[in-house]
Amino acid sequence: MKLVAMVMCLACLPAFGQDRPQGKMGPPAVMLRRAESLSQISKAIDQHQPFQSPENSFGANVATTATGVIRNGDTLKLTGVEITANNIVVSADEVIYDWDTHQIEARGNVRLKSATQR
């Protein structure tokens, strides 16, 4: 009887242990794209250049500048942020960008102004 139970367990082994925990960041390909986005954003910030939102989630006509970036799991925390879209400029002390929902949350001193009033 013990032999039958052991054989059954061994026969079922291939069914278990094949799922890899992917965590909240997603599968490896998604993690790589996010790492590349973070690298591009960091490079643009270092060069004081505007950059597109991660994964271009807000469209090609949206430019962002920031003074710093920190990756925190499924979010990016951008500091000293200015987002220009069409004729509107949003500036904030910090912006939290969620990789999964592609939503941003502006925090701190948040201002909206017309892009033509620069």
N, C-alpha and C positions, 0 to 999 in steps of 0.2 A: 504494500500500500504506500509506504514511504517512497519507494522507487517510482511509482506512478506519479505521485505528487511532485517529485523532483523533476521528472521528465516533462511534466506539464509546465512547470515553472521555467525550465530551460527553453521549451518550445515557444513560450510567450515572450522571452527576453527581447527578441528583435522588435516587438511591437512597442516596447517601452524604451525610454531613453533617447528616442530620436528627435523629440521636440526640443528645440533650443529655446531657452528663455530669451525673448527679444527685448524685454524691458519696454519702457515707454518711448524710447527714441526710435523704435521701429527696426525693420530688417537692415542688414549691413549696407545695402545699396542706398537706402534713405539716409542712414547715418553718414555715409560718404558724401552725399550731396549736401547735407547740412554742414559737414566739416568744411567742404569746399566753399560754401556760402559764407561761413564764418571767417574763413581765411581771406576771401575777397573783401568782406566788410572791414576786417581788421586792417588790411592793406590800404583800403580807401581812407579809413580814418587816420592812419599814420601819415598819409600824403595830403590830408585835408581836402579830399575829393568827395563829391557826391557818389552815392551808390544806389543800386536798385534794392527794393525790399527782398528779403530772402525768397528764393524760388519764384521771384518776379510775381508775387501773389497780388500786388496792387496795380499791376499794369506797367507798361513801358513809360508812361507819362508821369510817373511818380519818382521824384528824386529825394534822397535822404542824406543828410549830413549829421555827424555826431562827433563827440569828442572822446568817447570810450565805448567799449563793448565787453560784456561778460556773459559767457554761456552758463546757464543754470538748468541742466536737465533738458526739459522740453521748451524752454524759453530763452530768449536773448534779452538782456537788459542793456539798452543803449542809453548813454548819458549825454547831456548837452545836445539835444536832438532838434533838428529842423526838417520837417517833411513838406515838400512842395508838390502840390497836385493841382493841375490846371491853373486856376487863378487864386488858389488859397495856400497860405503858408501856416503850418501848425508848428509851434515851437514848444518844447517842454523840457523840464529838468531831466526827466528820464522817461523812457518808453519801454514797456514790456511787450515783446513780440512772442506770440505763441506759435510754435512750429506746426502744431496739428490743426488748429482752427484758423490760422493766418489772421488772427485778430491782434490789434494793438491796444494797449492801455496806456494813456498818457498820464504822468504823475508829476506832482510838484507844481511849479509855476508854468501853467499851460496858457498859451495865447494863440488866437486865430487872427490872421490879418490877410488883406488882399496882397497878392504877389506883385501888383503894380505899385504898391506903396513902399517899396523897399527904400 
